[in-house]
């Protein structure tokens, strides 16, 4: 299971939302071996007065927060991060300097969906990769 939040300036996200979502999901499918239909993205499009970002970044500055079950190896998570940097640059033209990514992992029993906790549900993909 993974939930992804994407933060950025409204003007940038609104113009590229579908392409960003498709790119992120392709990385998740390749790095985490997710099924095609397991996409849970939320865009938080902010006005300039609500989004302060570091010097040296552009209006394309994008923050990606990934919350997922614990269990993936360090190599798998690093693969995901590297794929995100590479594909966001090649497919959406967002430079790596304008992307920040965080991954937060929690135990399965801390998740609830489809009327069960994450440790009770049968998934159609592997977490321990």
PEKAGI-V183051 format. One record per residue. N is the residue number from 1. RES is the residue in three letters. SS is DSSP state (hx for helix, st for strand, lp for the rest). PSI is psi in whole degrees, -180 to 180 (NA if undefined). NEAR is the number of other C-alpha atoms within 12 Angstrom. Layout:
N_RES_SS_PSI_NEAR, N_RES_SS_PSI_NEAR
This chain:
1_UNK_lp_141_43, 2_UNK_st_137_34, 3_UNK_st_134_27, 4_UNK_st_130_29, 5_UNK_st_136_29, 6_UNK_st_119_35, 7_UNK_st_143_38, 8_UNK_st_179_38, 9_UNK_st_138_30, 10_UNK_hx_-46_24, 11_UNK_hx_-37_20, 12_UNK_hx_-48_29, 13_UNK_hx_-42_28, 14_UNK_hx_-35_21, 15_UNK_hx_-21_16, 16_UNK_hx_13_25, 17_UNK_hx_-52_28, 18_UNK_hx_-42_19, 19_UNK_hx_-40_22, 20_UNK_hx_-46_38, 21_UNK_hx_-46_30, 22_UNK_hx_-41_24, 23_UNK_hx_-47_29, 24_UNK_hx_-44_43, 25_UNK_hx_-36_32, 26_UNK_hx_-37_27, 27_UNK_hx_-42_31, 28_UNK_hx_-42_36, 29_UNK_hx_-42_26, 30_UNK_hx_-42_23, 31_UNK_hx_-40_28, 32_UNK_hx_0_35, 33_UNK_lp_40_26, 34_UNK_lp_146_27, 35_UNK_lp_156_22, 36_UNK_lp_-37_18, 37_UNK_lp_4_16, 38_UNK_lp_66_22, 39_UNK_lp_125_23, 40_UNK_lp_87_24, 41_UNK_st_138_27, 42_UNK_st_127_24, 43_UNK_st_130_26, 44_UNK_st_91_24, 45_UNK_st_122_26, 46_UNK_st_148_24, 47_UNK_lp_155_17, 48_UNK_hx_-33_18, 49_UNK_hx_-12_11, 50_UNK_hx_3_13, 51_UNK_lp_96_21, 52_UNK_lp_135_18, 53_UNK_lp_163_23, 54_UNK_lp_153_15, 55_UNK_lp_151_10, 56_UNK_lp_2_13, 57_UNK_lp_164_20, 58_UNK_lp_-176_21, 59_UNK_lp_-11_27, 60_UNK_lp_0_36, 61_UNK_lp_126_35, 62_UNK_st_132_43, 63_UNK_st_131_37, 64_UNK_st_120_31, 65_UNK_st_123_28, 66_UNK_st_121_32, 67_UNK_st_126_26, 68_UNK_st_166_30, 69_UNK_st_145_30, 70_UNK_lp_156_28, 71_UNK_lp_-16_20, 72_UNK_lp_149_26, 73_UNK_lp_162_17, 74_UNK_hx_-42_17, 75_UNK_hx_-41_15, 76_UNK_hx_-44_24, 77_UNK_hx_-39_32, 78_UNK_hx_-37_20, 79_UNK_hx_-44_23, 80_UNK_hx_-48_34, 81_UNK_hx_-46_29, 82_UNK_hx_-41_23, 83_UNK_hx_-41_27, 84_UNK_hx_-48_41, 85_UNK_hx_-48_30, 86_UNK_hx_-50_23, 87_UNK_hx_-34_29, 88_UNK_hx_-34_37, 89_UNK_hx_-48_24, 90_UNK_hx_-32_16, 91_UNK_hx_-28_22, 92_UNK_hx_-8_28, 93_UNK_lp_36_23, 94_UNK_lp_117_30, 95_UNK_lp_147_23, 96_UNK_hx_-32_26, 97_UNK_hx_-21_23, 98_UNK_hx_13_29, 99_UNK_st_132_34, 100_UNK_st_136_28, 101_UNK_st_134_29, 102_UNK_st_142_23, 103_UNK_st_125_25, 104_UNK_st_125_21, 105_UNK_st_140_25, 106_UNK_st_156_21, 107_UNK_lp_150_20, 108_UNK_hx_-35_24, 109_UNK_hx_-10_18, 110_UNK_hx_-1_18, 111_UNK_lp_147_23, 112_UNK_st_126_17, 113_UNK_st_153_18, 114_UNK_lp_32_12, 115_UNK_lp_9_10, 116_UNK_st_169_15, 117_UNK_st_160_18, 118_UNK_lp_-27_23, 119_UNK_lp_-8_20, 120_UNK_lp_-20_16, 121_UNK_lp_146_17, 122_UNK_lp_120_15, 123_UNK_lp_155_20, 124_UNK_lp_24_13, 125_UNK_lp_162_18, 126_UNK_lp_146_18, 127_UNK_lp_-37_27, 128_UNK_lp_78_20, 129_UNK_lp_NA_20
